Structure formats: structure tokens, C-alpha cells
Amino acid sequence: MNTTTLKTNKKSWDDVAERFFGRNPLPEYGPMAPSENDLNLLGDVKNLKVLDIGCGSGHSLQYMNQRNASELWGIDLSEKQIDTAKIVLENTNVPLHLFESPMEENPGIPENYFDIVYSIYALGWTTDLNKTISNVSKYLKKGGVFVFSWEHPLYSRISNIDGTLVVNKSYHEEGPYDHEAWNHPAIMQQFKLSTYMNTLIENGFKIEKVIEDVCCSDEDLKRHSNRWYSLEKAEAVPTTIIIKSSKL
Ligand SMILES: C[S@@+](CC[C@H](N)C(=O)[O-])C[C@H]1O[C@@H](n2cnc3c(N)ncnc32)[C@H](O)[C@@H]1O
């Protein structure tokens, strides 16, 4: 775990939290990506205990509440995000537990307890992928499901320079890099697709499904097109990787 990076990122997320209020939560998996309505990876969550890793403003947990999950748990690095999630989720009628903590640590989350752990566009912030996935494995019951979405590792490696797509950095190179899309200093981590998959396998998961599809309907384009997510790029490389796995 890199405490200097976590401190920088915590400050940045506290600063930008408002801009990300309710951005792409479940049933969405990410910009121009298929949604839970299309994929049905989580199935019927009624009476299931769920944990959200990097829960942000709490809107994905709100979706879980609307679908009658029995307990709602969330963890997020940012104090601002957790404060917002508490407000968004204040009217839920089931047990709610929110932790302000890095996902690299267990702040008191029970083990062998959850039916579903999920993470929407948060996992790639981890400074220790193996520790984070090892934590997720411990939280889940045997047979429990882990679904996460994150920016596809190829997407950030390709830049659109005056309409030409250029590989800006080797796909093979992993580790921290400066997140350029913000004005606030933040450090993201690059992992190859194989690293995500092998880390899951090494921590006792069976990979059930890997999704790299892009949804470029007029509606998707209207909602998601911006400086970073463009049709030109999305037609060439996936924006999002979604992996469903289960604990053996
Ligand atoms: C794009 S937002 C996630 C949105 C949220 N999952 C949703 O469904 O609405 C990414 C979140 O990851 C959190 N985050 C970043 N680094 C983290 C870390 N190391 N541990 C826990 N949370 C982290 C940020 O504070 C931010 O709230």
C-alpha cells in the first residue's frame, strides 16, 4: 500500500467529489459500456448482503436498495464521498454500513459474509491490487460473486491526436501514472487485463465472464461523449472492462 499516493488521491477525490455525484452508477457499468440491464451479471439480489468497493456518492448502493438487497455495505477513500453517500442513503430501511477507508485495508468488514461484492469504476485506483482482491475474497462467502468494472487498460494507452489514434505508452508497462484528465493531482494505476485476471485466479476466484463490448447508441453518445470518451476512440478500443468472478 502506498500511503503517499493514497493521501494525494484522498485530497483529490474530496476536491472533485461533487463533479462525480451519481456519475455512471449501477445499473450502468461505465461510459459507453453495456449496463446491468443488458448483462444481468448480478441476478436477483433480493435478500442478499452486498458490499460496494469505492462506493462514491452511494448511488450504486441505492440501486441495490431498490432491488431489495438485505444489507448495504460500502467503503471509500474519500470523506466527502462517504458524507454524500450517507445523505443519498439516509432513507434506506435495511442495515447500512459505510467506511471511510482505502480498499487496500479492512476497516472492520466481516469475512465470509457477503453474497455479492462489486466495484464500479473504482478498482483501478488501488495501490495494491493483490491485497485489495485478497480482501474481497475474504469478505465473500464461498460461491459469492465479485463483479467489477474499470476503464479498459487499452483505452488510456491510446490518444486521439487530431483524429488519429496513437499508442501513447506501452501496454506492457504497469504501475502508477498521473491522471491527466483532472486539474487536481491524482495517481492512477495501470494494470494489464491479464494482471486483473491472474490476480483473481491467484486469490481463489473462478472467472465467469469478461466483457469488453461498447454501446454506441445515440442515447449512449448523447450521455457520455466528452473530451475523454469519444465515438472515434470507442469504435477502435473498448472503454470499459467488466469481469464477473465467483469465490471457489
Ligand atoms: C468513479 S468513483 C466510483 C463511483 C461509484 N462506484 C458509483 O458506483 O457511483 C471512484 C471512487 O473510488 C474512490 N477511491 C479512490 N481510491 C480509492 C482507494 N484506494 N480505496 C477506496 N476508494 C478509493 C474515490 O474516492 C471515488 O469515490
The ligand as an SDF file (V2000), in Angstrom:
LIG
                    3D

 27 29  0  0  0  0  0  0  0  0999 V2000
  -15.6370    6.8910  -10.1340 C   0  0  0  0  0  0  0  0  0  0  0  0
  -15.8390    6.8510   -8.3960 S   0  0  0  0  0  0  0  0  0  0  0  0
  -16.8680    5.4540   -8.0800 C   0  0  0  0  0  0  0  0  0  0  0  0
  -18.3330    5.6380   -8.2580 C   0  0  0  0  0  0  0  0  0  0  0  0
  -19.1630    4.6320   -7.5190 C   0  0  0  0  0  0  0  0  0  0  0  0
  -18.5740    3.2960   -7.5350 N   0  0  0  0  0  0  0  0  0  0  0  0
  -20.5780    4.5570   -8.0580 C   0  0  0  0  0  0  0  0  0  0  0  0
  -20.9960    3.4640   -8.4130 O   0  0  0  0  0  0  0  0  0  0  0  0
  -21.2690    5.5820   -8.1020 O   0  0  0  0  0  0  0  0  0  0  0  0
  -14.2890    6.1800   -7.7700 C   0  0  0  0  0  0  0  0  0  0  0  0
  -14.2480    6.1530   -6.2590 C   0  0  0  0  0  0  0  0  0  0  0  0
  -13.1080    5.4390   -5.8340 O   0  0  0  0  0  0  0  0  0  0  0  0
  -12.6890    6.0220   -4.6150 C   0  0  0  0  0  0  0  0  0  0  0  0
  -11.3040    5.6070   -4.3480 N   0  0  0  0  0  0  0  0  0  0  0  0
  -10.1630    6.0220   -4.9730 C   0  0  0  0  0  0  0  0  0  0  0  0
   -9.1050    5.3740   -4.4690 N   0  0  0  0  0  0  0  0  0  0  0  0
   -9.5720    4.5410   -3.5020 C   0  0  0  0  0  0  0  0  0  0  0  0
   -8.9640    3.6120   -2.6070 C   0  0  0  0  0  0  0  0  0  0  0  0
   -7.6490    3.3820   -2.6540 N   0  0  0  0  0  0  0  0  0  0  0  0
   -9.7590    2.9600   -1.7380 N   0  0  0  0  0  0  0  0  0  0  0  0
  -11.0830    3.1810   -1.6990 C   0  0  0  0  0  0  0  0  0  0  0  0
  -11.7330    4.0380   -2.5270 N   0  0  0  0  0  0  0  0  0  0  0  0
  -10.9790    4.7080   -3.4240 C   0  0  0  0  0  0  0  0  0  0  0  0
  -12.8780    7.5120   -4.8170 C   0  0  0  0  0  0  0  0  0  0  0  0
  -12.9250    8.2310   -3.6100 O   0  0  0  0  0  0  0  0  0  0  0  0
  -14.1830    7.5390   -5.6140 C   0  0  0  0  0  0  0  0  0  0  0  0
  -15.2750    7.7430   -4.7780 O   0  0  0  0  0  0  0  0  0  0  0  0
  1  2  1  0
  2  3  1  0
  2 10  1  0
  3  4  1  0
  4  5  1  0
  5  6  1  0
  5  7  1  0
  7  8  2  0
  7  9  1  0
 10 11  1  0
 11 12  1  0
 11 26  1  0
 12 13  1  0
 13 14  1  0
 13 24  1  0
 14 15  1  0
 14 23  1  0
 15 16  2  0
 16 17  1  0
 17 18  1  0
 17 23  2  0
 18 19  1  0
 18 20  2  0
 20 21  1  0
 21 22  2  0
 22 23  1  0
 24 25  1  0
 24 26  1  0
 26 27  1  0
M  CHG  2   2   1   9  -1
M  END
$$$$
